[in-house]
Amino acid sequence: MTNTPPFSFLQSLASRFQPPAWVVEEGQQRLVLFLNHVLMQEKQAQDRLLRQKGRVVHAQWGVFAIDLVVTPAGLVDRTMPAEKPDLLLSVATEPPLIVVQSVLAGKPPPVTIEGDVQLAADLGWLAENLRWDAEEDLSRLIGDAPAHALADMGRRLLSGLKQFLAQGPLSSAAPVSSSVVASPAPDSAKAAA
């Protein structure tokens, strides 16, 4: 009898899945809208990004990739793939279930970072400090009390999911690590010369 991990067929299906171009396009546009929505709720986040205007970030996870440029408003927008982006973020090609489990456990996913150190530091600050206030957005639609009740139910559901995954078959998987390869910012290298 072979010992195959549960849900291995989902992992193999996810690795072969190629969505149509219009789905990728629409998904990327929705992601940009969501990121800008969250950024607009924090003036300090926009100010940090404003210092990086015009910089291009290439983010990739397996076959999914997006190129983002920082706008003069301190927000992000999609851009054409650059020959050499200022920053390259690559999520390790771990099985998707392990990456999701890691994120739900409160650990950052394993990411390889290459490029501008200051841009990477600003994006790292955003990742650590910027949070979406879903309850506030929901309260605008349905009111404060129902939004609070739904958010509380969501928190309990997420807590239960975390506990389930911590005890599940993936919990014995080896811990993942992240690696960082940074190069000096082009502007700072010119200033030093």
N, C-alpha and C positions, 0 to 999 in steps of 0.2 A: 504494500500500500504506500503510495507516495504522500509525502507530507507537504501540501501546498498551503500557503497562507490564505485565510479567508479573504474574499473579495479580490483575489488575484485577477479574476476575469475583468473586473472594473478597471484595475490598473493597466492591463493590457489594452483594453478598449480606449482608455483615456490617452494612452501613448500613441494610438493610431488615429485618433479623432482629428479630422481636419474640417472645421466649420467653413461654410461658404463665405466668400469675401464680404458680402453685404452684412453678414452677422458680425464679422470681425470689425468692420467699419462702424457699425452702429454701437457695438459694445465699447469700442475705444472712445467714441463721442460721448456716450453716457458716463464713462469713467472720468473724462475730462470735466464734464458738467458737475459730477459729484465732488471731485477734488476741489474745483473752484467754489462750490457751495460751502464746503467745510473751511476752505481758506478764508472766505469772506466773513466768516463768523469770528475770526481772530485777526485783529489788526496787526499784532506783533508778528504773526506768521507771514502776512503779506509784506511787511517791512523787511523781514529776513530774505524773502525771495526777491524783493525789489533790487537788492544789492547784486543779484545774479542775473539780471535781465539780459535776454539774448542768448543765454547759455542753453545748450541742448543736452538732455538726459535720455539715454537709451536704456529702457528697462526690458528685461527678457526673462521669461520663465518657460523653458522648453520651446515649443513652437510658437508661443504667444509672445509678441514683442510690440512695443510702442515707443515712439520718439516724441518727447515733450520739450517745448521751448518755454522759458520763463518770459512772460510778457512784461511790458513797462508798467502794468498795473499791479504787479506782484502776484499774478495768477499764472496758470499754465494753459498751453494750447498745444494741439497736435501739430507736428511739423513733418516735412519729408525727411526720410532717413539721411543723416549727415554722413559725410565720408568718415569723419572721426568725431564722434560726440565728445563733449566736454567731460561727461561722466557716463560710465557703463555700469549698470546694476544687473547682475545675473543671479536669479534665484537658482540654487542647486537643483539639478534634475532628479531630486528624490521623488519617490512615488507621491502623488498628490495627497493621499491619505496621511502620510507621515508629515508632510508640510502642514496640512490642516491641523493635525494633532499637536504639532509643535506650537503653532500660533494660538490654538485654544488653551494650551498650557501656559501661555504668557511668555513664551520664548520667541525671539525673532526668528524668522525662517533663515536658513543658511544662505547667505548672500556673498557673492564675489563683487568687490567694488574696485573699479579701475578708473583713474582720471584725476580731475581737479580736487585737491584736498579740501579747500574751503567750501566748494559746492557740496561735496559729500558731507562735510560737517553741518552745513545748514540743513540739508535734507535729513540728516540723522536727528537734528534737534526737532524738526517737524514731526518725524516718526515717533519720537519719544513724548512730545508735548501736545500735539494737536489731536483732538478727539472730536468725533461727531456727536453732537447732542441730539440724538434721535428723538428723545422724549420731547424736547422743545419743538422740533419740527412737527411731530405728531400732534402736539397740543394745539398748534395752529389750525389743524384740520378737524379734530374731534373734541377739543376742549381739554382743560387741565386734568380733571379727575379721571376720565377714561384713558387719557394718554399715560398718566402715572400708573394706572392699573395694568395696562398693556406692557409698559416698560418693565414693571416689576415681574410680570409673568415671563417676559423675555429673559430677564436676568436669572430667574430661577431655572428656566429651561436651559440656558447656556451653562449654568453651574452644574446641572444634572448631566449635560452632555460632556462637560469636562471630566466629571467623575467617571462616567462610563468609559471614556477614551483612556483615562489613566489606568483603568482596570482591564481594558480590552487587550486584544491580541497584539496590537501595535505598541503597547507600552514597554515591551521587552526589546524593542528595536534599539539599535545603538544610537547614542546621542549624536546629533549632527552639530557641526561646527561651521563657523563662517570664516572666510579668509578675506583679507584686505590687501589690495595692491594699489597704492596711491602714488601719483606722480605730482610734482609741484605744479601749481597753477601757472598757465602760460604768462599771465600778467606779472606775477611775482618773480618769475624767472627772468623776464625782460628787465624788471626794475633792479635785480641784483647784478645784471651784466653791465 
